[in-house]
Amino acid sequence: MTVARSALALSALALLLHVPASAQGRWTVDAKTSLAWWQMTPHLNHLWATTCPGDPDWRPGEERSGGWTINPKLKLSRSGWQNIEDTIHVPLFPRHVVQPICVEAVRGNVEIADTVHWRGVHGMIAVQGDALITGESMRDVMMHQMMQTAQYPEVTFTIDSVVDVRKHADTITAQAMGSFKIRDYVEPETAVVEAFPDGGGMRVLAKWKVKAEDLDKMTPKLKYLSLGVQAHIWKHLWMGADFILVPAGSATTNTSGGQ
């Protein structure tokens, strides 16, 4: 996911901006313009979260807490609470314009050794778990408890390699091979990645999904709440990120880590 994107962003920068191999090396995430998200399938008109709730293209779901100002153009499905499995609109409310208005919840670095053969790509992206919100206070408290964010403040993504790299005009698509870690649970993952120039750097979009039945392993406390996994309502959890990569040293970001 974010991992995948970082790799892509790096490669894209080298290809699109013609950066010589000797100048390539370390890139970093710009925290103010970067975000992470998750979305359940089916989402039931309320099961999604973001680390950038101030983005005007995002809105909380039904049964939200008070105090939200919502763009009337951001409408929800008229299906109410029906279990409609939407795998097309993921995320449901994507960001259209990059602005430096996000909570500084995403950090990370990516290194690339060879942009010709795409070898030696390594990176790590970390997301502050407490920064993920759905817009309903009690639901968010429960989510953070299940993630055990007090003990494990960050969810991390690492990238080991990038494969199936393709260039279309100024956009690069690829698959990032790596692993996802939440609490002390680590799972190999392959993320679909897209990268292109935007936001003063290279914008990277990445996403992947896990089976809902695996959520009990990722967050064991979930099994005691009798939610959508046990009821066989939830099918998949999608996770992803939308972040800006810039040359190391130029990001408006807090590089301190949670662990």
C-alpha positions, 0 to 999 in steps of 0.5 A: 500500500503506502509501501508500494506507493513509495517505491513507485513514487521514487521510480516515477520521479526518476523516470519522469524528471530524468533524475540521474542514478547518482542523485537518487537515494532517499525520499520521504513522505510529506506529512501535511499532504499525506493520508491513510484510510481504510474501508469495509466491504460492504461499507453499510454507509458508515464503515470507513476511516481516514487520517485527514478528516479536514479534506473537503472531499471526505465525509463521515458516514451515517450515525456520525457524531455532531459538529461535521460540515459536509459538502452536499455534493458528497452523497451516500447511497440511497440503499440505507443499511443494505449490504451492497458490496461496492468494490469499484468506489474504493475509497468511497470519497477519494481526494481530488486536490492535494492540500497541506491540511492533514494531521501529521499522521503518516511518516516514512522513507523510501530508498531506491538503488536502480531505477532502470531495472527497479532493483534495490527498492526498500521502504517503510511507511508508518501510520498513527493508529489513533489518527484514523477516524470514522467520524463517530466518537464511540466507534472510533474509541472502540476501533482504537481499543481493538487496534491497541493503539496505546500499546502499538501506536503505529501501523507500518508498511514495508516494501521489499520490491516493486514488480510489473512496472508500467508507464502510461504518459506521466503515470506509473502503475505497479505492484508493491511486494511487502508486508503489513504490520498491526500490533505484533501481527505481520502479514505479507501483502501485495499492493496495487500502486499508481504514482504521478507528479502532483502536490509538489512531489510525486503523489502515490496511491496504493491499496490492498485488501484482506479477507474479513475472516483474517481480522480476528488474527489482526485484532483479536479483541474484535472477536469478543464484540460480535461484529460483522465478522462473526455475523458473516456480513463483512467480506473484505477490509480495504486499506490504502494511502494517498501520499506525497513523496519528496526528496529527503530533507524537504518534507514538512513532516515530523520524522519522530516515530511512535516506536 
